[in-house]
Amino acid sequence: MIGGMLIMYDLFAVPLQAFNPPETPALLAMDWITLVFWTVNVGASLTTGYVQEGNTIMDPHLIAQTRGSAAQSCQFARYEPGAGYPK
């Protein structure tokens, strides 16, 4: 539920950064909250297994290989340096 709310926030806040809005304490706090949440989420996603051919895979190495595919690489786009990080 928190992730969904932060996605909604990011949908509005990230495009608005193109217009250089003034930095307010509330926006700065939200930038840090979203940055920390999504950073922790990358690590937490390695603890979420998947089912392959009827077997539940819980090995973090295999999960990382699956999550590291091209389809999953868009998750890391938010972590590109200079992509709206708090100053």
PyMOL Python script that loads the backbone (N, CA, C, O; Angstrom):
from pymol import cmd

cmd.read_pdbstr("""\
ATOM      1  N   MET A   1       0.826  -1.185   0.000  1.00  0.00           N
ATOM      2  CA  MET A   1       0.000   0.000   0.000  1.00  0.00           C
ATOM      3  C   MET A   1       0.875   1.257   0.000  1.00  0.00           C
ATOM      4  O   MET A   1       0.585   2.222  -0.706  1.00  0.00           O
ATOM      5  N   ILE A   2       1.944   1.235   0.794  1.00  0.00           N
ATOM      6  CA  ILE A   2       2.849   2.382   0.826  1.00  0.00           C
ATOM      7  C   ILE A   2       3.511   2.548  -0.535  1.00  0.00           C
ATOM      8  O   ILE A   2       3.644   3.665  -1.036  1.00  0.00           O
ATOM      9  N   GLY A   3       3.925   1.431  -1.134  1.00  0.00           N
ATOM     10  CA  GLY A   3       4.544   1.495  -2.453  1.00  0.00           C
ATOM     11  C   GLY A   3       3.616   2.111  -3.488  1.00  0.00           C
ATOM     12  O   GLY A   3       4.058   2.895  -4.328  1.00  0.00           O
ATOM     13  N   GLY A   4       2.351   1.769  -3.436  1.00  0.00           N
ATOM     14  CA  GLY A   4       1.375   2.339  -4.367  1.00  0.00           C
ATOM     15  C   GLY A   4       1.222   3.838  -4.188  1.00  0.00           C
ATOM     16  O   GLY A   4       1.125   4.583  -5.164  1.00  0.00           O
ATOM     17  N   MET A   5       1.200   4.278  -2.939  1.00  0.00           N
ATOM     18  CA  MET A   5       1.096   5.718  -2.677  1.00  0.00           C
ATOM     19  C   MET A   5       2.346   6.450  -3.158  1.00  0.00           C
ATOM     20  O   MET A   5       2.253   7.558  -3.687  1.00  0.00           O
ATOM     21  N   LEU A   6       3.515   5.832  -2.975  1.00  0.00           N
ATOM     22  CA  LEU A   6       4.746   6.478  -3.429  1.00  0.00           C
ATOM     23  C   LEU A   6       4.848   6.485  -4.953  1.00  0.00           C
ATOM     24  O   LEU A   6       5.435   7.402  -5.528  1.00  0.00           O
ATOM     25  N   ILE A   7       4.287   5.481  -5.607  1.00  0.00           N
ATOM     26  CA  ILE A   7       4.238   5.502  -7.071  1.00  0.00           C
ATOM     27  C   ILE A   7       3.383   6.677  -7.536  1.00  0.00           C
ATOM     28  O   ILE A   7       3.754   7.394  -8.465  1.00  0.00           O
ATOM     29  N   MET A   8       2.230   6.870  -6.883  1.00  0.00           N
ATOM     30  CA  MET A   8       1.372   8.001  -7.246  1.00  0.00           C
ATOM     31  C   MET A   8       2.102   9.326  -7.026  1.00  0.00           C
ATOM     32  O   MET A   8       2.013  10.230  -7.856  1.00  0.00           O
ATOM     33  N   TYR A   9       2.817   9.439  -5.917  1.00  0.00           N
ATOM     34  CA  TYR A   9       3.593  10.658  -5.657  1.00  0.00           C
ATOM     35  C   TYR A   9       4.643  10.855  -6.749  1.00  0.00           C
ATOM     36  O   TYR A   9       4.785  11.956  -7.281  1.00  0.00           O
ATOM     37  N   ASP A  10       5.372   9.803  -7.081  1.00  0.00           N
ATOM     38  CA  ASP A  10       6.416   9.896  -8.108  1.00  0.00           C
ATOM     39  C   ASP A  10       5.840  10.266  -9.475  1.00  0.00           C
ATOM     40  O   ASP A  10       6.479  10.985 -10.244  1.00  0.00           O
ATOM     41  N   LEU A  11       4.632   9.776  -9.780  1.00  0.00           N
ATOM     42  CA  LEU A  11       4.014  10.103 -11.067  1.00  0.00           C
ATOM     43  C   LEU A  11       3.805  11.603 -11.239  1.00  0.00           C
ATOM     44  O   LEU A  11       3.856  12.117 -12.357  1.00  0.00           O
ATOM     45  N   PHE A  12       3.569  12.304 -10.130  1.00  0.00           N
ATOM     46  CA  PHE A  12       3.377  13.751 -10.203  1.00  0.00           C
ATOM     47  C   PHE A  12       4.664  14.522  -9.929  1.00  0.00           C
ATOM     48  O   PHE A  12       4.947  15.514 -10.601  1.00  0.00           O
ATOM     49  N   ALA A  13       5.441  14.076  -8.952  1.00  0.00           N
ATOM     50  CA  ALA A  13       6.601  14.847  -8.503  1.00  0.00           C
ATOM     51  C   ALA A  13       7.768  14.797  -9.478  1.00  0.00           C
ATOM     52  O   ALA A  13       8.427  15.813  -9.699  1.00  0.00           O
ATOM     53  N   VAL A  14       8.033  13.650 -10.058  1.00  0.00           N
ATOM     54  CA  VAL A  14       9.202  13.528 -10.941  1.00  0.00           C
ATOM     55  C   VAL A  14       9.064  14.409 -12.189  1.00  0.00           C
ATOM     56  O   VAL A  14      10.012  15.124 -12.513  1.00  0.00           O
ATOM     57  N   PRO A  15       7.933  14.395 -12.902  1.00  0.00           N
ATOM     58  CA  PRO A  15       7.830  15.298 -14.062  1.00  0.00           C
ATOM     59  C   PRO A  15       7.881  16.779 -13.679  1.00  0.00           C
ATOM     60  O   PRO A  15       8.388  17.595 -14.448  1.00  0.00           O
ATOM     61  N   LEU A  16       7.364  17.132 -12.504  1.00  0.00           N
ATOM     62  CA  LEU A  16       7.383  18.533 -12.082  1.00  0.00           C
ATOM     63  C   LEU A  16       8.793  19.043 -11.824  1.00  0.00           C
ATOM     64  O   LEU A  16       9.018  20.253 -11.838  1.00  0.00           O
ATOM     65  N   GLN A  17       9.741  18.154 -11.589  1.00  0.00           N
ATOM     66  CA  GLN A  17      11.119  18.582 -11.348  1.00  0.00           C
ATOM     67  C   GLN A  17      11.733  19.221 -12.586  1.00  0.00           C
ATOM     68  O   GLN A  17      12.743  19.917 -12.479  1.00  0.00           O
ATOM     69  N   ALA A  18      11.150  19.002 -13.748  1.00  0.00           N
ATOM     70  CA  ALA A  18      11.645  19.639 -14.973  1.00  0.00           C
ATOM     71  C   ALA A  18      11.451  21.153 -14.926  1.00  0.00           C
ATOM     72  O   ALA A  18      12.129  21.890 -15.642  1.00  0.00           O
ATOM     73  N   PHE A  19      10.519  21.620 -14.078  1.00  0.00           N
ATOM     74  CA  PHE A  19      10.230  23.048 -13.972  1.00  0.00           C
ATOM     75  C   PHE A  19      10.927  23.701 -12.783  1.00  0.00           C
ATOM     76  O   PHE A  19      10.633  24.848 -12.448  1.00  0.00           O
ATOM     77  N   ASN A  20      11.848  22.982 -12.141  1.00  0.00           N
ATOM     78  CA  ASN A  20      12.614  23.493 -10.997  1.00  0.00           C
ATOM     79  C   ASN A  20      11.731  24.128  -9.921  1.00  0.00           C
ATOM     80  O   ASN A  20      11.852  25.323  -9.651  1.00  0.00           O
ATOM     81  N   PRO A  21      10.846  23.341  -9.307  1.00  0.00           N
ATOM     82  CA  PRO A  21       9.997  23.911  -8.255  1.00  0.00           C
ATOM     83  C   PRO A  21      10.852  24.303  -7.051  1.00  0.00           C
ATOM     84  O   PRO A  21      11.935  23.751  -6.857  1.00  0.00           O
ATOM     85  N   PRO A  22      10.378  25.246  -6.246  1.00  0.00           N
ATOM     86  CA  PRO A  22      11.150  25.635  -5.061  1.00  0.00           C
ATOM     87  C   PRO A  22      11.254  24.463  -4.083  1.00  0.00           C
ATOM     88  O   PRO A  22      10.318  23.679  -3.925  1.00  0.00           O
ATOM     89  N   GLU A  23      12.403  24.365  -3.439  1.00  0.00           N
ATOM     90  CA  GLU A  23      12.604  23.286  -2.465  1.00  0.00           C
ATOM     91  C   GLU A  23      11.978  23.691  -1.139  1.00  0.00           C
ATOM     92  O   GLU A  23      12.434  24.625  -0.480  1.00  0.00           O
ATOM     93  N   THR A  24      10.941  22.982  -0.766  1.00  0.00           N
ATOM     94  CA  THR A  24      10.309  23.210   0.531  1.00  0.00           C
ATOM     95  C   THR A  24      10.684  22.049   1.436  1.00  0.00           C
ATOM     96  O   THR A  24      11.050  20.980   0.947  1.00  0.00           O
ATOM     97  N   PRO A  25      10.598  22.239   2.744  1.00  0.00           N
ATOM     98  CA  PRO A  25      10.913  21.125   3.647  1.00  0.00           C
ATOM     99  C   PRO A  25      10.044  19.888   3.391  1.00  0.00           C
ATOM    100  O   PRO A  25      10.520  18.759   3.515  1.00  0.00           O
ATOM    101  N   ALA A  26       8.785  20.097   3.037  1.00  0.00           N
ATOM    102  CA  ALA A  26       7.896  18.957   2.784  1.00  0.00           C
ATOM    103  C   ALA A  26       8.339  18.178   1.541  1.00  0.00           C
ATOM    104  O   ALA A  26       8.368  16.948   1.556  1.00  0.00           O
ATOM    105  N   LEU A  27       8.682  18.895   0.469  1.00  0.00           N
ATOM    106  CA  LEU A  27       9.131  18.208  -0.749  1.00  0.00           C
ATOM    107  C   LEU A  27      10.469  17.523  -0.541  1.00  0.00           C
ATOM    108  O   LEU A  27      10.696  16.425  -1.051  1.00  0.00           O
ATOM    109  N   LEU A  28      11.350  18.163   0.201  1.00  0.00           N
ATOM    110  CA  LEU A  28      12.647  17.556   0.495  1.00  0.00           C
ATOM    111  C   LEU A  28      12.469  16.276   1.310  1.00  0.00           C
ATOM    112  O   LEU A  28      13.138  15.274   1.060  1.00  0.00           O
ATOM    113  N   ALA A  29      11.559  16.318   2.292  1.00  0.00           N
ATOM    114  CA  ALA A  29      11.284  15.127   3.105  1.00  0.00           C
ATOM    115  C   ALA A  29      10.709  14.006   2.240  1.00  0.00           C
ATOM    116  O   ALA A  29      11.108  12.849   2.375  1.00  0.00           O
ATOM    117  N   MET A  30       9.773  14.345   1.351  1.00  0.00           N
ATOM    118  CA  MET A  30       9.192  13.318   0.483  1.00  0.00           C
ATOM    119  C   MET A  30      10.231  12.747  -0.469  1.00  0.00           C
ATOM    120  O   MET A  30      10.208  11.552  -0.760  1.00  0.00           O
ATOM    121  N   ASP A  31      11.144  13.586  -0.959  1.00  0.00           N
ATOM    122  CA  ASP A  31      12.215  13.073  -1.821  1.00  0.00           C
ATOM    123  C   ASP A  31      13.053  12.042  -1.085  1.00  0.00           C
ATOM    124  O   ASP A  31      13.385  10.994  -1.638  1.00  0.00           O
ATOM    125  N   TRP A  32      13.394  12.337   0.156  1.00  0.00           N
ATOM    126  CA  TRP A  32      14.202  11.393   0.936  1.00  0.00           C
ATOM    127  C   TRP A  32      13.421  10.130   1.277  1.00  0.00           C
ATOM    128  O   TRP A  32      13.969   9.028   1.233  1.00  0.00           O
ATOM    129  N   ILE A  33      12.154  10.285   1.613  1.00  0.00           N
ATOM    130  CA  ILE A  33      11.333   9.115   1.945  1.00  0.00           C
ATOM    131  C   ILE A  33      11.228   8.182   0.745  1.00  0.00           C
ATOM    132  O   ILE A  33      11.398   6.971   0.881  1.00  0.00           O
ATOM    133  N   THR A  34      10.948   8.743  -0.431  1.00  0.00           N
ATOM    134  CA  THR A  34      10.829   7.886  -1.617  1.00  0.00           C
ATOM    135  C   THR A  34      12.168   7.264  -1.990  1.00  0.00           C
ATOM    136  O   THR A  34      12.221   6.097  -2.377  1.00  0.00           O
ATOM    137  N   LEU A  35      13.245   8.027  -1.879  1.00  0.00           N
ATOM    138  CA  LEU A  35      14.568   7.487  -2.203  1.00  0.00           C
ATOM    139  C   LEU A  35      14.921   6.311  -1.298  1.00  0.00           C
ATOM    140  O   LEU A  35      15.387   5.277  -1.775  1.00  0.00           O
ATOM    141  N   VAL A  36      14.700   6.467   0.003  1.00  0.00           N
ATOM    142  CA  VAL A  36      15.013   5.388   0.952  1.00  0.00           C
ATOM    143  C   VAL A  36      14.099   4.188   0.713  1.00  0.00           C
ATOM    144  O   VAL A  36      14.562   3.047   0.713  1.00  0.00           O
ATOM    145  N   PHE A  37      12.806   4.437   0.509  1.00  0.00           N
ATOM    146  CA  PHE A  37      11.868   3.332   0.306  1.00  0.00           C
ATOM    147  C   PHE A  37      12.247   2.503  -0.912  1.00  0.00           C
ATOM    148  O   PHE A  37      12.323   1.278  -0.822  1.00  0.00           O
ATOM    149  N   TRP A  38      12.488   3.154  -2.057  1.00  0.00           N
ATOM    150  CA  TRP A  38      12.782   2.399  -3.272  1.00  0.00           C
ATOM    151  C   TRP A  38      14.151   1.735  -3.207  1.00  0.00           C
ATOM    152  O   TRP A  38      14.346   0.673  -3.796  1.00  0.00           O
ATOM    153  N   THR A  39      15.097   2.340  -2.502  1.00  0.00           N
ATOM    154  CA  THR A  39      16.408   1.708  -2.340  1.00  0.00           C
ATOM    155  C   THR A  39      16.286   0.433  -1.513  1.00  0.00           C
ATOM    156  O   THR A  39      16.862  -0.597  -1.865  1.00  0.00           O
ATOM    157  N   VAL A  40      15.536   0.501  -0.416  1.00  0.00           N
ATOM    158  CA  VAL A  40      15.318  -0.685   0.426  1.00  0.00           C
ATOM    159  C   VAL A  40      14.503  -1.724  -0.340  1.00  0.00           C
ATOM    160  O   VAL A  40      14.698  -2.926  -0.157  1.00  0.00           O
ATOM    161  N   ASN A  41      13.602  -1.269  -1.187  1.00  0.00           N
ATOM    162  CA  ASN A  41      12.762  -2.180  -1.956  1.00  0.00           C
ATOM    163  C   ASN A  41      13.578  -3.053  -2.904  1.00  0.00           C
ATOM    164  O   ASN A  41      13.216  -4.204  -3.147  1.00  0.00           O
ATOM    165  N   VAL A  42      14.674  -2.521  -3.441  1.00  0.00           N
ATOM    166  CA  VAL A  42      15.526  -3.321  -4.324  1.00  0.00           C
ATOM    167  C   VAL A  42      16.060  -4.532  -3.563  1.00  0.00           C
ATOM    168  O   VAL A  42      16.011  -5.652  -4.070  1.00  0.00           O
ATOM    169  N   GLY A  43      16.568  -4.315  -2.350  1.00  0.00           N
ATOM    170  CA  GLY A  43      17.061  -5.427  -1.539  1.00  0.00           C
ATOM    171  C   GLY A  43      15.954  -6.366  -1.107  1.00  0.00           C
ATOM    172  O   GLY A  43      16.135  -7.584  -1.089  1.00  0.00           O
ATOM    173  N   ALA A  44      14.803  -5.799  -0.757  1.00  0.00           N
ATOM    174  CA  ALA A  44      13.686  -6.634  -0.314  1.00  0.00           C
ATOM    175  C   ALA A  44      13.155  -7.509  -1.443  1.00  0.00           C
ATOM    176  O   ALA A  44      12.635  -8.597  -1.193  1.00  0.00           O
ATOM    177  N   SER A  45      13.281  -7.045  -2.678  1.00  0.00           N
ATOM    178  CA  SER A  45      12.778  -7.852  -3.795  1.00  0.00           C
ATOM    179  C   SER A  45      13.577  -9.141  -3.960  1.00  0.00           C
ATOM    180  O   SER A  45      13.097 -10.088  -4.582  1.00  0.00           O
ATOM    181  N   LEU A  46      14.788  -9.189  -3.410  1.00  0.00           N
ATOM    182  CA  LEU A  46      15.585 -10.418  -3.485  1.00  0.00           C
ATOM    183  C   LEU A  46      15.103 -11.481  -2.504  1.00  0.00           C
ATOM    184  O   LEU A  46      15.550 -12.627  -2.567  1.00  0.00           O
ATOM    185  N   THR A  47      14.203 -11.120  -1.604  1.00  0.00           N
ATOM    186  CA  THR A  47      13.654 -12.096  -0.664  1.00  0.00           C
ATOM    187  C   THR A  47      12.287 -12.601  -1.121  1.00  0.00           C
ATOM    188  O   THR A  47      11.664 -13.410  -0.432  1.00  0.00           O
ATOM    189  N   THR A  48      11.821 -12.134  -2.267  1.00  0.00           N
ATOM    190  CA  THR A  48      10.543 -12.568  -2.806  1.00  0.00           C
ATOM    191  C   THR A  48      10.807 -13.625  -3.863  1.00  0.00           C
ATOM    192  O   THR A  48      11.353 -13.338  -4.928  1.00  0.00           O
ATOM    193  N   GLY A  49      10.417 -14.836  -3.556  1.00  0.00           N
ATOM    194  CA  GLY A  49      10.676 -15.941  -4.468  1.00  0.00           C
ATOM    195  C   GLY A  49       9.737 -15.945  -5.658  1.00  0.00           C
ATOM    196  O   GLY A  49       8.882 -15.071  -5.803  1.00  0.00           O
ATOM    197  N   TYR A  50       9.913 -16.933  -6.496  1.00  0.00           N
ATOM    198  CA  TYR A  50       9.057 -17.106  -7.663  1.00  0.00           C
ATOM    199  C   TYR A  50       8.888 -18.596  -7.920  1.00  0.00           C
ATOM    200  O   TYR A  50       9.642 -19.414  -7.393  1.00  0.00           O
ATOM    201  N   VAL A  51       7.902 -18.940  -8.726  1.00  0.00           N
ATOM    202  CA  VAL A  51       7.613 -20.340  -9.048  1.00  0.00           C
ATOM    203  C   VAL A  51       8.077 -20.609 -10.472  1.00  0.00           C
ATOM    204  O   VAL A  51       7.732 -19.884 -11.406  1.00  0.00           O
ATOM    205  N   GLN A  52       8.874 -21.679 -10.616  1.00  0.00           N
ATOM    206  CA  GLN A  52       9.369 -22.081 -11.933  1.00  0.00           C
ATOM    207  C   GLN A  52       9.153 -23.576 -12.081  1.00  0.00           C
ATOM    208  O   GLN A  52       9.701 -24.368 -11.314  1.00  0.00           O
ATOM    209  N   GLU A  53       8.360 -23.960 -13.062  1.00  0.00           N
ATOM    210  CA  GLU A  53       8.047 -25.363 -13.330  1.00  0.00           C
ATOM    211  C   GLU A  53       7.515 -26.072 -12.088  1.00  0.00           C
ATOM    212  O   GLU A  53       7.858 -27.227 -11.835  1.00  0.00           O
ATOM    213  N   GLY A  54       6.686 -25.392 -11.323  1.00  0.00           N
ATOM    214  CA  GLY A  54       6.072 -25.980 -10.143  1.00  0.00           C
ATOM    215  C   GLY A  54       6.914 -25.943  -8.889  1.00  0.00           C
ATOM    216  O   GLY A  54       6.443 -26.355  -7.829  1.00  0.00           O
ATOM    217  N   ASN A  55       8.147 -25.464  -8.970  1.00  0.00           N
ATOM    218  CA  ASN A  55       9.030 -25.365  -7.804  1.00  0.00           C
ATOM    219  C   ASN A  55       9.140 -23.911  -7.362  1.00  0.00           C
ATOM    220  O   ASN A  55       9.277 -23.004  -8.183  1.00  0.00           O
ATOM    221  N   THR A  56       9.077 -23.708  -6.052  1.00  0.00           N
ATOM    222  CA  THR A  56       9.256 -22.364  -5.514  1.00  0.00           C
ATOM    223  C   THR A  56      10.742 -22.098  -5.351  1.00  0.00           C
ATOM    224  O   THR A  56      11.436 -22.826  -4.642  1.00  0.00           O
ATOM    225  N   ILE A  57      11.226 -21.061  -6.004  1.00  0.00           N
ATOM    226  CA  ILE A  57      12.643 -20.691  -5.968  1.00  0.00           C
ATOM    227  C   ILE A  57      12.820 -19.589  -4.934  1.00  0.00           C
ATOM    228  O   ILE A  57      12.225 -18.518  -5.053  1.00  0.00           O
ATOM    229  N   MET A  58      13.646 -19.852  -3.909  1.00  0.00           N
ATOM    230  CA  MET A  58      13.901 -18.873  -2.853  1.00  0.00           C
ATOM    231  C   MET A  58      15.384 -18.533  -2.723  1.00  0.00           C
ATOM    232  O   MET A  58      15.766 -17.825  -1.791  1.00  0.00           O
ATOM    233  N   ASP A  59      16.218 -19.015  -3.623  1.00  0.00           N
ATOM    234  CA  ASP A  59      17.654 -18.738  -3.591  1.00  0.00           C
ATOM    235  C   ASP A  59      17.900 -17.304  -4.072  1.00  0.00           C
ATOM    236  O   ASP A  59      17.575 -16.982  -5.214  1.00  0.00           O
ATOM    237  N   PRO A  60      18.476 -16.427  -3.212  1.00  0.00           N
ATOM    238  CA  PRO A  60      18.690 -15.027  -3.611  1.00  0.00           C
ATOM    239  C   PRO A  60      19.514 -14.871  -4.884  1.00  0.00           C
ATOM    240  O   PRO A  60      19.280 -13.943  -5.658  1.00  0.00           O
ATOM    241  N   HIS A  61      20.476 -15.766  -5.113  1.00  0.00           N
ATOM    242  CA  HIS A  61      21.292 -15.675  -6.330  1.00  0.00           C
ATOM    243  C   HIS A  61      20.434 -15.902  -7.576  1.00  0.00           C
ATOM    244  O   HIS A  61      20.540 -15.157  -8.550  1.00  0.00           O
ATOM    245  N   LEU A  62      19.594 -16.922  -7.544  1.00  0.00           N
ATOM    246  CA  LEU A  62      18.715 -17.194  -8.686  1.00  0.00           C
ATOM    247  C   LEU A  62      17.665 -16.099  -8.848  1.00  0.00           C
ATOM    248  O   LEU A  62      17.308 -15.732  -9.968  1.00  0.00           O
ATOM    249  N   ILE A  63      17.175 -15.582  -7.723  1.00  0.00           N
ATOM    250  CA  ILE A  63      16.204 -14.488  -7.787  1.00  0.00           C
ATOM    251  C   ILE A  63      16.849 -13.266  -8.430  1.00  0.00           C
ATOM    252  O   ILE A  63      16.229 -12.603  -9.261  1.00  0.00           O
ATOM    253  N   ALA A  64      18.097 -12.963  -8.049  1.00  0.00           N
ATOM    254  CA  ALA A  64      18.800 -11.809  -8.620  1.00  0.00           C
ATOM    255  C   ALA A  64      19.000 -11.984 -10.118  1.00  0.00           C
ATOM    256  O   ALA A  64      18.891 -11.019 -10.873  1.00  0.00           O
ATOM    257  N   GLN A  65      19.291 -13.206 -10.556  1.00  0.00           N
ATOM    258  CA  GLN A  65      19.453 -13.447 -11.995  1.00  0.00           C
ATOM    259  C   GLN A  65      18.145 -13.192 -12.733  1.00  0.00           C
ATOM    260  O   GLN A  65      18.138 -12.592 -13.808  1.00  0.00           O
ATOM    261  N   THR A  66      17.042 -13.648 -12.154  1.00  0.00           N
ATOM    262  CA  THR A  66      15.742 -13.454 -12.781  1.00  0.00           C
ATOM    263  C   THR A  66      15.359 -11.982 -12.773  1.00  0.00           C
ATOM    264  O   THR A  66      14.892 -11.451 -13.781  1.00  0.00           O
ATOM    265  N   ARG A  67      15.557 -11.323 -11.634  1.00  0.00           N
ATOM    266  CA  ARG A  67      15.208  -9.900 -11.514  1.00  0.00           C
ATOM    267  C   ARG A  67      16.149  -9.024 -12.336  1.00  0.00           C
ATOM    268  O   ARG A  67      15.799  -7.890 -12.663  1.00  0.00           O
ATOM    269  N   GLY A  68      17.316  -9.519 -12.669  1.00  0.00           N
ATOM    270  CA  GLY A  68      18.287  -8.739 -13.419  1.00  0.00           C
ATOM    271  C   GLY A  68      18.063  -8.753 -14.915  1.00  0.00           C
ATOM    272  O   GLY A  68      18.873  -8.212 -15.668  1.00  0.00           O
ATOM    273  N   SER A  69      16.983  -9.361 -15.355  1.00  0.00           N
ATOM    274  CA  SER A  69      16.712  -9.404 -16.793  1.00  0.00           C
ATOM    275  C   SER A  69      16.397  -8.003 -17.311  1.00  0.00           C
ATOM    276  O   SER A  69      16.170  -7.080 -16.529  1.00  0.00           O
ATOM    277  N   ALA A  70      16.385  -7.858 -18.605  1.00  0.00           N
ATOM    278  CA  ALA A  70      16.142  -6.549 -19.224  1.00  0.00           C
ATOM    279  C   ALA A  70      14.785  -5.980 -18.822  1.00  0.00           C
ATOM    280  O   ALA A  70      14.639  -4.766 -18.684  1.00  0.00           O
ATOM    281  N   ALA A  71      13.800  -6.842 -18.634  1.00  0.00           N
ATOM    282  CA  ALA A  71      12.469  -6.364 -18.258  1.00  0.00           C
ATOM    283  C   ALA A  71      12.463  -5.747 -16.866  1.00  0.00           C
ATOM    284  O   ALA A  71      11.646  -4.871 -16.583  1.00  0.00           O
ATOM    285  N   GLN A  72      13.360  -6.191 -15.996  1.00  0.00           N
ATOM    286  CA  GLN A  72      13.412  -5.670 -14.637  1.00  0.00           C
ATOM    287  C   GLN A  72      14.352  -4.483 -14.495  1.00  0.00           C
ATOM    288  O   GLN A  72      14.347  -3.822 -13.457  1.00  0.00           O
ATOM    289  N   SER A  73      15.148  -4.200 -15.498  1.00  0.00           N
ATOM    290  CA  SER A  73      16.157  -3.156 -15.357  1.00  0.00           C
ATOM    291  C   SER A  73      15.558  -1.767 -15.216  1.00  0.00           C
ATOM    292  O   SER A  73      16.233  -0.860 -14.730  1.00  0.00           O
ATOM    293  N   CYS A  74      14.299  -1.572 -15.632  1.00  0.00           N
ATOM    294  CA  CYS A  74      13.681  -0.252 -15.490  1.00  0.00           C
ATOM    295  C   CYS A  74      13.510   0.114 -14.023  1.00  0.00           C
ATOM    296  O   CYS A  74      13.380   1.295 -13.702  1.00  0.00           O
ATOM    297  N   GLN A  75      13.506  -0.870 -13.120  1.00  0.00           N
ATOM    298  CA  GLN A  75      13.392  -0.587 -11.696  1.00  0.00           C
ATOM    299  C   GLN A  75      14.577   0.239 -11.212  1.00  0.00           C
ATOM    300  O   GLN A  75      14.438   1.016 -10.267  1.00  0.00           O
ATOM    301  N   PHE A  76      15.731   0.086 -11.838  1.00  0.00           N
ATOM    302  CA  PHE A  76      16.925   0.793 -11.403  1.00  0.00           C
ATOM    303  C   PHE A  76      17.055   2.176 -12.029  1.00  0.00           C
ATOM    304  O   PHE A  76      17.979   2.911 -11.682  1.00  0.00           O
ATOM    305  N   ALA A  77      16.167   2.552 -12.933  1.00  0.00           N
ATOM    306  CA  ALA A  77      16.259   3.860 -13.586  1.00  0.00           C
ATOM    307  C   ALA A  77      16.138   4.988 -12.573  1.00  0.00           C
ATOM    308  O   ALA A  77      16.721   6.054 -12.770  1.00  0.00           O
ATOM    309  N   ARG A  78      15.406   4.779 -11.515  1.00  0.00           N
ATOM    310  CA  ARG A  78      15.213   5.810 -10.489  1.00  0.00           C
ATOM    311  C   ARG A  78      16.505   6.084  -9.732  1.00  0.00           C
ATOM    312  O   ARG A  78      16.643   7.146  -9.126  1.00  0.00           O
ATOM    313  N   TYR A  79      17.446   5.163  -9.752  1.00  0.00           N
ATOM    314  CA  TYR A  79      18.663   5.290  -8.958  1.00  0.00           C
ATOM    315  C   TYR A  79      19.821   5.881  -9.745  1.00  0.00           C
ATOM    316  O   TYR A  79      20.954   5.900  -9.264  1.00  0.00           O
ATOM    317  N   GLU A  80      19.545   6.361 -10.945  1.00  0.00           N
ATOM    318  CA  GLU A  80      20.599   6.971 -11.753  1.00  0.00           C
ATOM    319  C   GLU A  80      21.040   8.282 -11.108  1.00  0.00           C
ATOM    320  O   GLU A  80      20.192   9.094 -10.737  1.00  0.00           O
ATOM    321  N   PRO A  81      22.341   8.505 -10.968  1.00  0.00           N
ATOM    322  CA  PRO A  81      22.807   9.749 -10.346  1.00  0.00           C
ATOM    323  C   PRO A  81      22.266  10.975 -11.070  1.00  0.00           C
ATOM    324  O   PRO A  81      22.288  11.060 -12.298  1.00  0.00           O
ATOM    325  N   GLY A  82      21.785  11.911 -10.282  1.00  0.00           N
ATOM    326  CA  GLY A  82      21.249  13.143 -10.837  1.00  0.00           C
ATOM    327  C   GLY A  82      19.812  13.032 -11.300  1.00  0.00           C
ATOM    328  O   GLY A  82      19.302  13.951 -11.941  1.00  0.00           O
ATOM    329  N   ALA A  83      19.146  11.930 -10.991  1.00  0.00           N
ATOM    330  CA  ALA A  83      17.762  11.743 -11.437  1.00  0.00           C
ATOM    331  C   ALA A  83      16.784  12.269 -10.394  1.00  0.00           C
ATOM    332  O   ALA A  83      15.818  11.587 -10.049  1.00  0.00           O
ATOM    333  N   GLY A  84      17.022  13.452  -9.901  1.00  0.00           N
ATOM    334  CA  GLY A  84      16.100  14.043  -8.943  1.00  0.00           C
ATOM    335  C   GLY A  84      16.394  13.677  -7.508  1.00  0.00           C
ATOM    336  O   GLY A  84      15.493  13.681  -6.669  1.00  0.00           O
ATOM    337  N   TYR A  85      17.640  13.361  -7.212  1.00  0.00           N
ATOM    338  CA  TYR A  85      17.982  13.030  -5.839  1.00  0.00           C
ATOM    339  C   TYR A  85      17.908  14.262  -4.958  1.00  0.00           C
ATOM    340  O   TYR A  85      18.158  15.372  -5.428  1.00  0.00           O
ATOM    341  N   PRO A  86      17.571  14.088  -3.699  1.00  0.00           N
ATOM    342  CA  PRO A  86      17.630  15.214  -2.768  1.00  0.00           C
ATOM    343  C   PRO A  86      19.057  15.725  -2.651  1.00  0.00           C
ATOM    344  O   PRO A  86      20.015  14.955  -2.716  1.00  0.00           O
ATOM    345  N   LYS A  87      19.179  16.998  -2.482  1.00  0.00           N
ATOM    346  CA  LYS A  87      20.509  17.603  -2.364  1.00  0.00           C
ATOM    347  C   LYS A  87      20.948  17.640  -0.922  1.00  0.00           C
ATOM    348  O   LYS A  87      22.044  18.115  -0.622  1.00  0.00           O
TER     349      LYS A  87
END
""", "prot")
cmd.dss("prot")
cmd.show_as("cartoon", "prot")
cmd.util.cbc("prot")
cmd.orient("prot")
